[in-house]
Amino acid sequence: IDDFGRNPKEIIRRFIYNLSDEEVNILKYLAVANSFSYKIFSHVLSIFHIACDPERFKHIISYSFIQGLSEHEFYIHSLMRDGLKECTDEKSIALVSSVLFDYYSSEFQNNPSKNNFVELMYHAGRTKNPSEFSAWLIESDAISYLVSCQIKGEQELIFQVTEDLINQYGFKNLALRLINIYIDALHLGGDYQAAVATSKAYLNQYSL
């Protein structure tokens, strides 16, 4: 029992000890992404100059902690994903996030789908400081897309994006327009107490 590991972090370290360095790095790169496809797998590995082929991809997705969202989209179990990220230095995570931000920026321009938007916002929140993020958001097409979701009443997407950013940056560091969209979505769902609490949290930084 003592050799197996006393907590998830030790268990994950014991697991990756038996893999090649190259395979460990591949799993660490993929753990930075929320989900991945063969296209993302190939793109990330090409950036870091690791040769890849379909057979290697098939081997990676055969691990029990990797499941399919669809026929072409996969995700790493959150415990394993968190454990892999804990074993990765922050500079490496930031570098992979930057690669994924550039990837989804291009994908969103070519195909402004919900998934590309959510992933773009997620990685933007992990590659920019609060002021950089706010400037990028207002200047990019991202805010217009979020407004279109607001008009359509797509609460789930708005909550997914804004609540992740609130956790990342805090209320006070986000653009007023983004907070207003979030409050509007709370109103739409009838959660007026949360809307008032959000308003108070945001406005508390100002005088009466």
Secondary structure, 3 states (H helix, E strand, C coil): CCCCCCCHHHHHHHHHHCCCHHHHHHHHHHHHCCCECHHHHHHHHHHCCCCCCHHHHHHHCCCCCEEECCCCCEEECHHHHHHHHHCCCHHHHHHHHHHHHHHHHHHHHHCCCHHHHHHHHHHHCCCCCHHHHHHHHHHCCHHHHHHHHHHHCCHHHHHHHHHHHHHHHCHHHCCHHHHHHHHHHHHHCCCHHHHHHHHHHHHCCCCC
